[in-house]
Amino acid sequence: MKPLLEYKSYRQYIADYYANRKARSSFSWQQFATMAGFSSPVYLKYVSEGRFNLSEAAAERVAQAMHLAEYERKFFIEMVKLDHAKSDREKRAAVSRMLSIAEAHKAKIVDAESFRFFESWKNPVLRELAPAMPGAKPLALAHACRPEISAAEVSESLSFLVKANLLQKDKVGNYKQTDKTVTTGPMDFTPLAVRGLHRQMGEIALDAIEGVPQDERHFSGLTLGITREAYEKIVQKIAAFRKEIIAIATSETATDEVYRLNVQFFPMTNMSINKKG
């Protein structure tokens, strides 16, 4: 059975814990439930199957029944909070606490670095900006960012980018990208961070309408009445368009400015709800 800190689902951990104990003894779901203080002999079985949830207090009892160490108990409870969280903010907070616990105990979580990268707009911006300003100190990089940030924030982001092997730092202090592009890939945690990043970039875009000269930005939009089939075709076109933009941007090594391109295509009506009824 793999270590607890490698899990992302508390339900899967309960299922694996039971299977591991069952394979070595006559352990039963009833015995497991009794150890955790539940009257129903199948309660934890149903929890592992997603039919019941654990409260935070119940999660404490289950962690104790499984004889988890203190840091494992905290990690297990954060997995419960993540599973039950309603908003992206609550989910991101739980994941961040899980990653902090894992990092404190030298455990590596798959997707952790990608989650950290997409968690803040500063990381992708500084990944582009630092190589374009060789020799620049954190304060100069901070002043170059829009919106401006602190030198401490720049140092923190650069330290992470180097540690995550997204940037390389040479002997004289200059930075170089390890790869030209960074993509999310098929990850579990990362979409939470990406959604947050989209919100951050959207807020910055709103400020740019008034704060950036018109000849340095481009804003345009369309309002369209379409079918579902047309929607699928348009999404495919957008994907192809993004690839073309990446090809143009990566064909040159020089960087004059760091730009953000937001591609947004979302419904403004709820007509499909009436059709379903």
N, C-alpha and C positions, 0 to 999 in steps of 0.2 A: 504494500500500500504506500503510495507516495506521500510525502510530508504535507501537513495541513496548509502551509503557506503556498503550495503550488496549486491549491484549489481556488475556484472562483464562485462555486455554488455550494452553499452549506447543505443543501438537499443531497447533492452527490457525495459529499463527505460523509453524511450520516449513512447513506446506502453502502458506501465502500467500507466504512467502519464496521457496520453490521456484517457484511459479507466476509470481511477479514476475521472477525471473531467467530463467526459461524463455521468457517473452514477449519478452525483450530479446536473447536469445542462444540458442546451442545447448546450454544448461545441461542436465545430466541428473542423475537420482537417483544414478547411479554416481559422477559427478564430485563431487556433494555429499557422498556417503558417504566417498569417498577423502579429501576435504578435512578431514573430521572424524575420520579414522583408523579407519573401519570397513571390514572386508574384504568384507562382503556388500553388493552394489550396490543392494539394495532395502531395506536396514535402516531408513533414515530415512523412506522411503515407508511402511513398515509402522508406524513410530512415529507418523507423522502420522495414520494410519488407526486408531490405538488397538490395534494387534495386538502391538506391542512397547512396552516402557518404556525410558526413559533413566535410567541411574544418575546420581548427582550428578557423578561424574567424567566420564561421557560427556557430560553437559549442558555442562560446562565446555568440552569439545572442540568441541561443536556451536556454542556461543556464539562461540568463537574463529573457527570456520570462517565464521560469518556476519558477522565483523568488528564485533561489538557493542561499544559503549563500556562502561566499567567499571560504571556504574550500570545499564545495560541488561543486562549479564551477570548482575548480582545479581538483577535483576527476573526474568529468564528462569529462573534457578535456583529462585527462590521459586515460580514457576508450576509447575515440575517437582515441587517438594516438595508443593505444594497438590494436584496431581493424584494423587500417590502416597500422601498422608496417609491413615491408617486411622481416626484418632479426630477428633472435632470440635475437641478442644484443639489438635491439630497443624494442622488446617485453619485455625482462627482465627488461630493464630500466623503461618502463612504469609501469609494475607490481610493481617494487620496490618503485616507487614514490606513487602509489596507496596505498601500504601497509603502507608507512610512514605517509601519510595523515590520514589513518584510525587509526593507532596506536596513533598518536598525539591527536586524538579525542576519544580515549578509545573505539573504535569500533573494533569488532573482525570479521575478514574476514575468511571464510572457506578456508582451504588450506594454509593460510598464514605461519603457522609454518613449514609445509612440504616444502613450497617453500624456506623459509629461510634455512632449513636444507640442502637441496640438492644444494643450490646456491654456496656453497664453499666446496672444498675437505677437508678443515680443520675440518668441523663439524663431518663428519663420522669418520675421523681418530681420533680426540680427544675423541669422544664418546667411542672408543675402548681403546685408550691409557690411559686416565685418571684413569679408574678403575684398570688398570694393574700396575700403579705406585702410590700406596697409599702414601699419605704424600708429594708427589712431588709438588713443587712450579711451577708457570707458566713458569719461566725461564728454569727449568729442562725439563718440557714438551716440550717447544719450541726447545730446543737442541735435543730432542729425535725424533722430526719430520723430515721426509725426503720428500721434501726439508725443511730445517730449517726455522722456522718462528720466529716472535718476541713474547716476553712475553705478550705484549699488545694484540696481535692477539689471543693468547691462552686465556687470561682472557675474552675477548669479546665473543669468541666461547663458553667457559664454562658457562658464564652467560646466553647466549641464550639457551644452552642445558638444563640447570636447569629450566629456565623459561618455556621452552616448554615441561617440564616433560620427557625429553629423558635421563636425568641423575638426580640422587638424591645426595645431598651433606649432609653428616652427621655432627655431632657436632664438630668432630676433623678435618674436612676438607677433608675427603676421599669421593670419588665418586663411585656410583654404578648405573648400568644400570637399567632402569625401565622395559625394555623388551630386550630380546636377539637379536631381529632383527627389522629392520625398513624397511617397504616397501612403495612404492609410492601410491598404491591404485587407485581407479577411480577418479582422481582429474583433475581440469581444468587448474590451473596455474602451477602445479608441473612439468609436462613434459618439460616446458621451462627450468626450473632449472636443471632438470636431463640431458637434452641434453648438457647444459653448463658444468655440472659435468663430463660427458663423455669426453668432450674436454680437461678439466683440467687433468683428470686422464690419458688420452692418451698422453699428453705432458710429464707428469711425467714418464710414461712408457718408452718413448723415451730416457729420461735422464738416466733411470735405465739400459739401454742396456750397456752403458759405465761406469756408476757410481756405479753399484752394482756388487760385485763379482759373477761369474757365478754359484758358488755352493750355492748362496743365492737367486737365481731367476730362473725362467723357462720361456723361450720363444720358441714357436713352431708355425708352421702354415701349412696350406694346400691350394693349388690352385686346384679347382675342376670344371669340366664341368658337370652341373646337369640340371634336368628338374624342372619345378615348383612343381610337386608332390614330388620330392626328397627334394626340399627346405623346404616344409612344414614338412616333416618327420624329417629332420635335426633340424629344430627349436624346434620341440617337444622334441627331444633327448637333446638339449641344456638346455631346461627348466627343464627336469628331472635331468640332470647332476648338475645344479645349486642347486636344492633341496638337492641332495646328499651331495654337498660340505657344504651347510649350516648345515646339520645334523651332519657332522663330526666336524665342527668348534664349534657348540653349545653343543656338547657332553662333552666338557672339560671346566672347569671353569678358568684354568690358561691361561695366555697370555705371550708368550716370545717376540713376535714381532707382529706388525699390518701389514697385507698384503692386497694388492688390487688384485683382480682377474678380468681382463677385458676379456669378451667373445665377440668377434667381428666376424661377418659373413656378408659380404657385396659383391655386384657385382663388377667385374673388367671389364665388357664389357657392350655393349648396344645392344645386338642382338635382344632383344624383341621389340625394336623400329622399326626395319626393318620388323618384322613379322606383327606388327599392320598396317603398310603401305600397 
